[in-house]
Amino acid sequence: MKRDLLSLQDLTREEIIGLLELTEQLKQDKYQLNNQLKGKTVGLVFQKPSNRTRVSFEVGVFQLGGNCLYLGPSEINLGVRESTADVSKTLSRYLDGIVARTHSHQDIVELAQYSSVPVINGLSDLYHPCQALADIFSIREKFGKTEGLILAYIGDGNNVCHSLLLGCSKVGINARVATPPKYEPQKDIVGLAKSYAKETDAEIILTHSPKDAVKKADIIYSDVWVSMGQEKESEKRLKDFKGYQINAELAELATKDYIFMHCLPAHRGQEVTADVIDGEHSIVFDQAENRLHTQKAILITLLGEKP
């Protein structure tokens, strides 16, 4: 029976830990298990441009012995040139797996609904599960654990925030989210995260105070204030997020050995200052690299033969 990865709701805590362990194994030797996707083709159906997601998946499929086919907006315009259902049914006849990067999460859901092959969410407006899994792996890699750590997320309660809330709560990381008023993460997703947190003794806190969130935090996490598709809101967002910048003064409230994380791309001088993102506490490029290893673990789990 085929499995999809649309959100971290789709994975149990045990499955997440298993993915992290497989990721560690793959990172030690990038050509380990290099026949897992031999003879298989993965299609990248992207409605948004990408650097890390596209390159990491293409390289990952190659390292696992498979073929990768990129289908950008000019080739497939979901729901416009052809219905999402018809696209999904057709691609299922050619491909062994689909990685989709869409504007609407509903497009991902519909692709999975009509696909006979696994569908992986490479980003939607609601979730970014591959990023969150790589982030949790990066945290575990730096601290040797996840349980009991404190992550402070400062900024927009967006797709990255949603996936971090679900992922952190499942592995025992305490998550504090500081957003401006009216930019909070969705209530139903927060509620789901809190239900997971009860099982791992983690704590989920929402606040409008960056200082309260960062105080004694082990991890400071930031994301852009204006995401793709929100350019028309740029002026308003820059005004609303004033005071939510990660800078040296705010970072001093964190633990001595804190790490700074950002899913990239970053806008230095907006959500984070250059001295923080380029400083000794930053692990942003470790995060970027770990997208490759984590996504290979996902591909093996959903499309390959488990080691």
C-alpha positions as CSV (number, residue, x, y, z in Angstrom):
1,M,0.0,0.0,0.0
2,K,1.5,3.4,-1.0
3,R,2.2,6.0,1.6
4,D,2.4,9.8,1.1
5,L,4.1,12.5,3.2
6,L,1.9,15.5,3.1
7,S,2.4,16.7,6.7
8,L,4.2,15.4,9.8
9,Q,0.8,14.3,10.9
10,D,1.4,11.4,8.6
11,L,4.4,10.1,10.7
12,T,4.4,8.6,14.2
13,R,7.1,9.6,16.6
14,E,8.7,6.2,16.1
15,E,8.8,6.7,12.3
16,I,10.3,10.2,12.7
17,I,13.1,8.8,15.0
18,G,13.6,6.0,12.4
19,L,14.0,8.6,9.6
20,L,16.5,10.5,11.7
21,E,18.6,7.4,12.3
22,L,18.5,6.5,8.6
23,T,19.5,10.1,7.8
24,E,22.5,9.8,10.1
25,Q,23.5,6.6,8.4
26,L,23.2,8.2,4.9
27,K,25.1,11.3,5.9
28,Q,28.1,9.2,6.9
29,D,28.3,7.7,3.4
30,K,26.4,9.5,0.6
31,Y,26.5,6.6,-1.8
32,Q,25.4,4.1,0.8
33,L,22.2,2.3,-0.3
34,N,22.8,3.7,-3.8
35,N,20.6,1.1,-5.5
36,Q,17.5,1.8,-3.5
37,L,15.9,3.7,-6.4
38,K,17.5,1.8,-9.3
39,G,15.3,1.8,-12.3
40,K,12.8,4.3,-10.6
41,T,11.9,7.8,-11.7
42,V,10.8,10.6,-9.4
43,G,8.9,13.6,-10.8
44,L,9.3,17.1,-9.3
45,V,6.1,19.0,-9.9
46,F,6.9,22.6,-8.9
47,Q,4.6,25.5,-9.1
48,K,7.1,27.7,-7.2
49,P,10.8,28.3,-8.0
50,S,13.3,26.6,-5.7
51,N,17.0,26.3,-4.9
52,R,17.4,23.8,-2.0
53,T,14.3,21.7,-2.5
54,R,14.9,21.1,-6.2
55,V,18.7,20.5,-6.1
56,S,18.6,18.4,-2.9
57,F,15.9,16.1,-4.3
58,E,17.5,15.8,-7.8
59,V,20.9,15.0,-6.2
60,G,19.3,12.7,-3.7
61,V,17.5,10.6,-6.3
62,F,20.7,10.4,-8.4
63,Q,22.7,9.2,-5.4
64,L,20.1,6.5,-4.7
65,G,20.4,5.3,-8.3
66,G,17.2,6.7,-9.7
67,N,16.2,9.2,-12.3
68,C,14.6,12.6,-11.7
69,L,12.3,14.6,-13.9
70,Y,11.7,18.3,-13.3
71,L,8.3,19.7,-14.3
72,G,8.0,23.4,-13.7
73,P,5.0,25.8,-14.0
74,S,5.4,26.1,-17.8
75,E,5.1,22.3,-18.2
76,I,2.3,21.7,-15.7
77,N,0.0,24.4,-14.4
78,L,-2.1,22.5,-11.9
79,G,-5.8,23.1,-12.2
80,V,-5.4,25.6,-15.1
81,R,-4.0,23.8,-18.1
82,E,-5.3,20.5,-16.9
83,S,-7.2,19.4,-13.8
84,T,-5.0,18.3,-10.8
85,A,-6.8,14.9,-10.8
86,D,-6.0,14.3,-14.4
87,V,-2.4,15.4,-14.0
88,S,-2.0,13.0,-11.0
89,K,-3.6,10.0,-12.7
90,T,-1.4,10.6,-15.8
91,L,1.9,11.0,-13.9
92,S,1.1,7.9,-11.9
93,R,1.4,5.9,-15.1
94,Y,4.9,7.2,-15.8
95,L,6.5,7.8,-12.4
96,D,7.3,5.9,-9.2
97,G,7.0,8.9,-7.0
98,I,6.0,12.6,-7.1
99,V,7.5,15.5,-5.1
100,A,5.2,18.5,-5.3
101,R,5.9,22.2,-4.5
102,T,2.6,24.1,-4.7
103,H,0.9,27.3,-3.7
104,S,-2.2,25.6,-2.3
105,H,-2.0,22.7,0.1
106,Q,-5.2,21.4,-1.4
107,D,-3.4,20.8,-4.6
108,I,-1.0,18.5,-2.8
109,V,-3.9,16.7,-1.1
110,E,-5.6,16.3,-4.5
111,L,-2.5,15.0,-6.2
112,A,-2.1,12.4,-3.4
113,Q,-5.8,11.5,-3.6
114,Y,-5.7,10.5,-7.3
115,S,-2.1,9.2,-7.4
116,S,-1.3,5.5,-7.3
117,V,2.4,6.4,-6.4
118,P,3.7,8.1,-3.2
119,V,3.4,11.9,-3.1
120,I,5.8,14.0,-1.0
121,N,5.1,17.6,0.0
122,G,8.1,19.6,-1.0
123,L,6.3,22.8,0.2
124,S,2.7,24.1,0.3
125,D,1.2,27.2,1.8
126,L,0.3,25.2,4.9
127,Y,3.2,22.8,5.6
128,H,6.9,22.2,4.8
129,P,7.5,18.7,6.3
130,C,10.8,18.0,4.6
131,Q,12.3,21.2,6.0
132,A,11.1,20.4,9.5
133,L,12.5,16.9,9.4
134,A,15.9,18.3,8.3
135,D,15.7,20.9,11.0
136,I,15.0,18.3,13.7
137,F,17.9,16.2,12.4
138,S,20.2,19.2,12.5
139,I,19.1,19.9,16.1
140,R,19.7,16.3,17.1
141,E,23.1,16.4,15.4
142,K,24.2,19.4,17.3
143,F,22.8,18.6,20.8
144,G,22.8,14.8,20.6
145,K,19.2,14.8,21.7
146,T,15.8,16.5,21.2
147,E,13.9,15.9,24.4
148,G,13.9,18.9,26.8
149,L,15.4,21.4,24.4
150,I,13.8,24.8,23.8
151,L,13.2,26.2,20.3
152,A,12.2,29.8,19.9
153,Y,10.6,30.6,16.6
154,I,10.4,34.3,15.8
155,G,8.3,35.7,12.9
156,D,5.4,34.6,10.8
157,G,3.2,31.7,11.9
158,N,3.6,30.2,8.4
159,N,4.1,26.8,6.8
160,V,7.5,26.3,8.3
161,C,6.2,27.2,11.7
162,H,3.3,24.8,11.4
163,S,5.6,21.9,10.5
164,L,8.1,22.8,13.2
165,L,5.2,22.8,15.8
166,L,4.1,19.3,14.8
167,G,7.6,17.9,14.5
168,C,9.0,19.4,17.7
169,S,6.0,18.3,19.7
170,K,6.4,14.7,18.5
171,V,10.1,14.5,19.5
172,G,9.9,16.3,22.8
173,I,11.3,19.8,21.8
174,N,9.6,22.7,23.7
175,A,8.4,25.2,21.1
176,R,7.9,28.9,21.8
177,V,6.4,30.9,18.9
178,A,6.6,34.7,18.9
179,T,4.6,36.4,16.2
180,P,3.0,39.9,15.7
181,P,-0.8,40.0,16.5
182,K,-2.8,38.4,13.6
183,Y,0.2,36.4,12.4
184,E,-0.2,33.5,14.7
185,P,0.0,29.9,13.5
186,Q,-3.4,28.3,12.8
187,K,-5.3,27.4,15.9
188,D,-6.2,23.8,14.7
189,I,-2.5,23.1,14.0
190,V,-1.5,24.5,17.4
191,G,-4.1,22.3,19.0
192,L,-2.8,19.3,17.2
193,A,0.8,20.1,18.3
194,K,-0.3,20.5,21.9
195,S,-2.0,17.0,21.8
196,Y,1.3,15.5,20.6
197,A,3.2,17.5,23.2
198,K,1.2,15.8,26.0
199,E,2.7,12.5,25.0
200,T,6.3,13.7,25.0
201,D,6.1,16.2,28.0
202,A,6.9,19.0,25.6
203,E,5.5,22.5,26.0
204,I,3.9,24.7,23.2
205,I,3.8,28.4,24.0
206,L,2.5,31.3,21.8
207,T,3.5,34.8,22.6
208,H,3.8,38.3,21.0
209,S,7.1,38.9,22.8
210,P,10.4,37.8,21.1
211,K,12.2,38.4,24.4
212,D,10.0,36.0,26.3
213,A,10.4,33.4,23.5
214,V,14.2,33.6,23.3
215,K,14.9,33.7,27.0
216,K,17.1,30.6,27.8
217,A,16.3,29.1,24.4
218,D,18.6,26.5,23.0
219,I,17.6,27.2,19.4
220,I,16.5,30.5,17.7
221,Y,14.7,30.0,14.5
222,S,13.8,32.7,11.9
223,D,12.1,32.8,8.5
224,V,11.4,35.5,6.0
225,W,8.7,38.1,6.7
226,V,7.5,38.2,3.1
227,S,7.2,34.7,1.5
228,M,6.7,33.9,-2.2
229,G,3.2,35.1,-3.3
230,Q,3.0,37.7,-0.5
231,E,4.9,40.5,-2.4
232,K,1.8,42.7,-2.5
233,E,1.7,42.7,1.3
234,S,5.4,43.6,1.6
235,E,5.0,47.1,2.9
236,K,2.5,46.2,5.5
237,R,4.4,43.1,6.7
238,L,7.7,45.0,7.1
239,K,5.9,47.4,9.3
240,D,4.0,44.7,11.3
241,F,7.2,42.7,11.9
242,K,9.3,45.6,13.1
243,G,10.7,44.5,16.5
244,Y,10.8,40.8,15.5
245,Q,14.3,40.9,14.1
246,I,16.9,38.4,15.4
247,N,20.0,40.5,16.4
248,A,22.9,40.2,18.8
249,E,21.0,41.9,21.6
250,L,18.0,39.5,21.4
251,A,20.3,36.5,21.0
252,E,22.0,37.3,24.3
253,L,18.9,36.2,26.1
254,A,19.4,32.6,24.8
255,T,21.6,30.0,26.3
256,K,25.4,30.4,25.9
257,D,25.6,27.6,23.3
258,Y,22.5,28.4,21.4
259,I,22.2,27.7,17.7
260,F,20.6,29.9,15.1
261,M,18.5,28.4,12.3
262,H,16.9,29.7,9.2
263,C,15.3,27.7,6.3
264,L,16.7,30.1,3.7
265,P,16.6,32.2,1.6
266,A,17.3,34.9,4.1
267,H,17.0,38.7,4.0
268,R,19.9,40.1,6.0
269,G,18.9,43.3,7.7
270,Q,15.2,42.3,7.9
271,E,14.4,39.1,9.9
272,V,18.0,38.6,11.0
273,T,21.1,40.7,11.1
274,A,24.2,39.6,9.2
275,D,26.3,39.2,12.3
276,V,23.9,36.5,13.7
277,I,23.2,34.5,10.5
278,D,26.9,34.6,9.5
279,G,28.2,34.2,13.1
280,E,29.6,31.3,15.1
281,H,26.2,30.2,16.4
282,S,24.6,29.9,12.9
283,I,24.0,26.4,11.4
284,V,22.0,27.5,8.4
285,F,24.2,25.8,5.8
286,D,24.3,22.6,7.9
287,Q,20.5,22.7,7.7
288,A,20.6,23.2,4.0
289,E,23.0,20.2,3.5
290,N,20.8,18.1,5.8
291,R,17.9,18.5,3.5
292,L,19.7,16.2,1.1
293,H,20.3,13.4,3.6
294,T,16.9,13.7,5.2
295,Q,15.0,13.6,1.9
296,K,17.0,10.5,0.8
297,A,15.8,8.8,4.0
298,I,12.2,9.8,3.0
299,L,12.6,8.6,-0.5
300,I,14.0,5.2,0.7
301,T,11.2,4.8,3.2
302,L,8.4,5.6,0.7
303,L,9.8,4.3,-2.6
304,G,12.8,2.0,-1.9
305,E,13.6,-1.1,0.0
306,K,14.1,-0.4,3.7
307,P,17.6,-1.3,4.8
